[in-house]
Amino acid sequence: MPRMAVLLVAIVVLSLATELRAQETILHIQDLATAQEFQHMGLGKLTEAELDSLNSWLTRFAMAITQIASDNSAPSATPRMYAGKRVYIIEAAVNDETFIINGEVYEAKTYCFGFDKGDGVVFLEGSPFGACATAKIMHIRTKKTCHVWCE
């Protein structure tokens, strides 16, 4: 299946996912793809039973994607913990030296190589609320530490 067709199907599935959940309808690939895309993807060769199976899978796929997106966007009621300390996600990282963690800005005393946006860190010293002069953070995956200034 050409990449463009897969991308098109994914975009349409995601855009219809919320509506799908509310209406509990079945998605039909015939309604999502143009006639030309339908033929180029080789779907015209499918029997009615095969199309029904594809439509059923497409609906389950859309529901799963919706659930994943919902799970990832909803704030967790229970904070993630590592070694008894709360894990904070690096919200932004610039040039291995400026980081936004928990809405606060931290400047590396030297460089914090390998600390990137989306990575989890714990505060070994200092405050995740910026109420400190300096802090020591640890990357939970690599176990590397970095000394930062609290801005």
N, C-alpha and C positions, 0 to 999 in steps of 0.2 A: 504494500500500500504506500503510495507516495507520501513523503513527509508533509506536504502542504495539505493533503486530504486528512491526515491524522491530526494535524494542528487545527484544521477547521472543525473537525468533529469534536476535539477537546474543548475548543472555545465555545462552541454551541452547547455542549453538554454542561459546561460550567455555568453558562448564562441561564440555562433552563433548570438548573438543579434546585434552586429555591422554589420556583414555581412547581416543579415536580413533587417536591416534598409536601407542599400544601394541597395539591390536587390528587396525589397518589395515582398519577397516570403512567402509562407506559410510553417511553420514547420510541419513535419509529425512525430508523435511519433514512427511510424514504422521504420523510418530511424535513430532515435535517440537511441532507445533501441535495445539490442540484441534480438534475437528470444526467448531466455530463459527468459530474463527480461520481455519481452512483455507478455509471458504466465504467469509468476509468478505474474505479476501485475493484471492478470485477464482481460487483454485487448483483448485477443482472442475471448472473448464472445460478444464483441460489434458488432453491425451491422455496415454497411458501413456509414450510416447516423450518427450514434453515434460517429464513428471514425472521421468523417468530423467535427462534433461539437467539439470534443476533440482537434483536430488539430487547429481549428479556435481559441479556447480558449487559447491553448498553444502559438500560435502566438501573441495574444493580451497580454498575460502574459509576454512574452519575450520583447515585445515593452514597456510595463509598467515598467519592471525592468530596461531596458535600459534608459528610461526617468528618473527614480529615480536616477540611478547611475550617469547619466549626470548632473542632477540638483545638486546632492550632491558634485560633483567634480568641478563644474564650480565656479570660484570665483564670489561672488555676487557683482554686480555693486553698490548696495546700502548697506552700512554697517548696521548690526542689531543694534538697539538702545534700551536702557532701561532707563527710567526716564531722557531722554535727554542726556544720555551718551552712547558712543559707547561700544558695547559688544565685548569682546575679549575672545577667546577660549583658555583654558588651553591645550597646546600642549603636555606637559609631566608633570607628578607629581611623585615625589619620596619621600616615607616615610613621607608624610604630611608636608614636610618642604622645598623641592626644587621644583620650578615650572618653566616651560618655557611658557611664555605668549608673543605673538607677536614677537617671535624669541629672546626674552631677558630672562635672568636668574634672578629669584627672590628667596631669601632665607627667610623662615619664621623667625620672631623674636622669636617665641616660636614654636607652631605647628598650622597648618591650617587644622583641621580635617574636612573631608567631601569635600575638594577641590580636585577633581579628573580630570584626563585627559578627555577632551571633554566637561567639564563644562564651562558655560559662566560666566564671571566676568566683573565688571566695576571698573574703577579706581576712587575712591573717593578722593584720594590724591596721589601725585606723578605722574610719567609718564609711559605710556605704552611703551615708547621707551627706557627705562632704564636710562634716563637722570635725576636721582634723587638719593638721599641717602636712603630715605625710601619711602614707598608707603602704602596706605591702599586700599585693594581690597574688593569687595563685591560679593558674590556668588548670581547670579540673581534668582536662584530658592529658596534657603533656606534663603536668606537675611543675612547670617552670614558674618561677616567681619573678615579680617585678616591683621595684620601689617607685612610687609615684608621689607627686605633689597634689594635695587636695586644693582645688581652686576655689 
